[in-house]
Amino acid sequence: MADTKKIGDLDVHPLSLGGNVFGWTADRDGSFEILDAYAAAGGNFVDTADSYMASAPGNAGGESETIIGDWMAERRNRDDVVVATKVGRHPDRRGLAPANIRAAADDSLRRLRTDRIDLYYTHFDDPSVPVEEIMGTLDELVRAGKIRHIAVSNIEPDRLQASLEFSEREGTARYVAIQPHYNLVSRDTYEGPRRDLAERYGLACVPYYGLASGFLTGKYRPGTEVDSPRAGRAGEYLRTERGRRVLAALDLVAEEQGAPVATVALAWLAAQPTVAAPIASARTLEQLQPLLQVARTALTGEQLKALTDASA
């Protein structure tokens, strides 16, 4: 296995496999194939959410967890996989009220066919609930053995700080990781107050949208049409000067490294302060290969600086 990274006492692969495509653009068999290939390459860190992918036609939410649970049961590899999931966005379990968190955790455990969740994120903060109630409920689930570690995703810095201070003051379970929107064309969504707090409190960063909805794979170019559910969002980056500058810098570094553009974009992310493992998803085995290559790719100081400068 590639060198692992630490999140709490969890040893994780330096690329987290995103489960948002399972039950959406990858069916059950396709998802199993991707999970098998990821595991065969030494991957052990799978990221999902109770809401994935409720937004897809015909879905109710929980499809991704169900597929991952079935895969672990069939492969009998539960103890080899670090499973991360999230609470707060399932259509039937919205928000972070204590009773909702408890019920959603039980739902996730049932779908994942397991007795514990390794990393449990609050998906989106719920400002209607005081942080002490959220943190107290998460602590209760940790003490009950249902959750090993807790983490946080989308949250304003003041609420994040209040949550961390509460845990420190009361001696309850504390966040060990943060999952922000962060990539070469979206840096201010993490750099600044959120990263400062992560550094101060020792949170590991596990960024989502690491490839900016596919834009940072390099397949979106002026005048090209790409068949992807996310093409519209990725195309918006192409219309910005910064987007074009970043692509040009990625092309140069990819050529120097002899690596795909997607690999280089994720390798830049992996090298940033606090980052433990970027998340990226693949709906085909072909898309998975450049993601796995991140574990074996180290950019030089000059290459990192070129990309950082281009994305400023």
N, C-alpha and C positions, 0 to 999 in steps of 0.2 A: 504494500500500500504506500501511496505517496506520503511524504511527511505530513503528520496530522497537526491540526490546530486545536487549541484548548478553548472550550466554552464552559465555564464552571469546571466540573470534573469530567466533562464529556470530551472525548477525543474524536474530532471530526475531520473528514476529508476537506481539502482546500477548495473544493467546488461543491456547493449544495445543489442538489437536483430539484428544480421547481416542479411541483405537482399540479400547477394550475391548468396544464393541458390535458391531464388524465380525465377521461370522461367528457372531454370537450373536443379538441382537435385530434386527440389520440384515443382510440377506443380501448376496451379492456385488453385485447390481445396485443395491440400496439404498445400500450402502456407497460405491459409485462415485459415485452421485448426490450424497451428502453431501460426499465428498472434492472433487468438481468444484465444488460451490457454495462450499465453504470456500476453495478456491484462487482462484475467480473473485472472491471478496471480498478477496483479498490475503493470505489465510492461507498460511503455509508451514511450520508447526511441528506435525508429527504425532507423537503419542505412542502407543507400543504396548509389548508385552512378549512374550517367547517363549511364555509360558504362556497368553496370551489366545486362545480362552476354553476352556481344557481342562475347566472345571467344567460347561460346557453339555452337555446330553445329546447323545451321538453325536459329540462333538468329541474330538480327541486333544491339542489345544494347537498353537499356531502358525497357526491359521486367520486371525487378524487380520494377522499379518505377511505371509502369502501374498496376502491381498486387497490390501494396500497395495503389495506388490511388483508384483502384476499391474497395478494401476492406474498405477503410475509407468511401467511398461514400455509399456503401451498409450498413455499420454499423452505419453511421451517427455519427462518433466519431472523426472527424478531430480535434476538439478543445481539445480532451483528449490526443492526440498523439504528441510527439515531433519528427518531421521528420528531419533527417539529410541526405543530399545528397551531391554529389561531381561533380566538373566540370574539364574537361581537357583530358578525355580519351575516350569519345564516338567516334567511328570511323568517324562520320561526323562532330564532333566538337572537334577536337584535339587542345590542347594548350591553352594558357591563354591570347591571344590577346584580347583587349577590346571588339571588335565586336563579337568575338567568345563567350566570357563569357556572354554577353548580350543575344545572341541567345540561348545558351545552357540553361541559367536560364529559359527563356521562354518555351523552350522545356520541361524542368523538371516540371515546374508549370503545363503545359498542361497534361503531363502523370500522375502526382500526383493528378490531378483534384482539385487543391487548388489555393488560391490567394497569399500564402506566404510559404516560406521555413524557418523552424525554425533555422537550422544550415547548412551553405553552405561552404563546404570545397573546397580548391584548391587541387585536387587529387594528381597530381605530379607537381612540380614546372616546369616552362617553362623559363629557363635562357635567352632565346632570347628576352624576354619582360622585360623592366625595372620594378623594384618593384613598382615605383610610379604609373605606368600605371595600374598594376594589382590592387593595393590597391585603387586607385582612382575610378576604375570601380566598384569594390565591394562596395565602399562607396556610389556610385550613386544608386546601387540596394537596399542598406539598406534605403537610404533616400526616394526612390520610394515606400518603403513598401513591396517590393517583397521578401526581406530577412530580418530575424530578427537579426541574428548574423552570423559573418563570422569566419572561422576556416581554419586550414592548415593541410596537411597530410605529404606527402613525400617531404622534402626540405633540402638543406644543411644549416648548422647553420649560415653561413655568410649571406645568403639571408633571412633567418628567422629574424635575428637580424636587418637587413636593413629594412625589412617590418615593424617590430614592432617600430623601431625608426621613420620611416616615419609617421606612424599613430599618434605617440605621438607628433611629431613636427608639423604636419599639422592639428591635431584635427579631423582626419577622423575616420571612423569605424575601430576598431582594432580586431585582432584575439583574440578570447576568449578560443579557444581550439586547441589542437594538437592531431592528430591521427597517432601515430608512430607504426612501427612494434616493438612489445615488448612482451616478455614472458620469462619464466624461462630458456629457452635454447637460447634466443636471447636478451641479456641485453644491449650490447654496441650499439644496434641500437637506443636506447633512452637514457640510462644513460650516463652522460657526458655532452657535450656542449648543446645538445637539451634540456635535463631536466633542466640544469642550467638556460637556457633562459626561460623555462616554469615557473620555480620558481621565477625568477626575475620579469617577466611580468604578473604573475598570470594566466597563461594559465592552463586550466583543461586538463588532459591527458585522451584520450579515445582510448586505444590501440587496434590495430587489430592483427590478428594471435595470439590471446591470448592463444590458445590451440596448437599452432605450427602445423597447418594443421592436427590436430587430434592426434598428437603424445602424447600430455599431457592429453589425456583421459585415457591413460594406456592400450588401446586396441592393441597397437603395441608391440609385445614381440618377443624375439628371437624364430624363428621357426614358427611364426604364419602368416597366410595369411589373409589380411583384404580386403574386397570388398569395395573400396572407390575410387572415382576419384583422391583423394589426397594421396593415399597410398605410392606412390613413394617418395614424398617429406618427409612424416613423417618417412619412413623407414631409410632415411639418418641419422636422429638424433640417431637412435638405434645403428648405427655403431660407434658413438663417445663415448669416455669414460664419458664425461660430461652428455650425454643423458642418459646413463645407471645409472649414479650416481643420477641424478635428479629423475628418475623413482623409484629408491630404496627409496629415501627420501619421495617421494609422497606416496608410498605404506604405509610407516610407519605412516605418518601423517593422511592419509585417514582412516587407521585402528583406530587410536586414536580418530578421530572425528566421526567415523561411517558415513563417507560421501564418495561419489564417488571421484575417482582420479581427474576427470575434475573439480569438485567443488573446490577441494583444490588448484589446479593450478590457477584457476581464483581468488580464495580468497587471494592467495599470491599477485597476481597482483593488486587486489583491495586495498590492504593494503599499497602499495608502495606510496612514496611521489608524490604529484600532481595528482595521478590517481583518476578520478571521477567514471568512469564506463568502464570496459572492454567490448569489443564487442565479441560476439560468435554467431555462427549460428547453426541451427538445421534443418535437412531435415525430421525428424520424431518427433512425440510427445515423443517418448522414449528418443531421444537425448536431448530434451528440458528440461526434469526434472532436471538433474544435473546442468544445467546452471542457472535455476531459484533458486536453493538452495543456490547460492552464496549470495543472499540478506540476508540469515539467518545464514550465516557461519562466525564466527570470529575465526581466528587462534590465538593461544597463542604466546607470545613473543618467547618462545623456539621453537615452530613449525616454525615460520617465519624465525628464525635464521638458523634452520636446512636446510630449503629449500634454503635460500640465500647462505649458505656455500656450499651446494651440487652443486649449479649452478654457482659457481665462476669460 
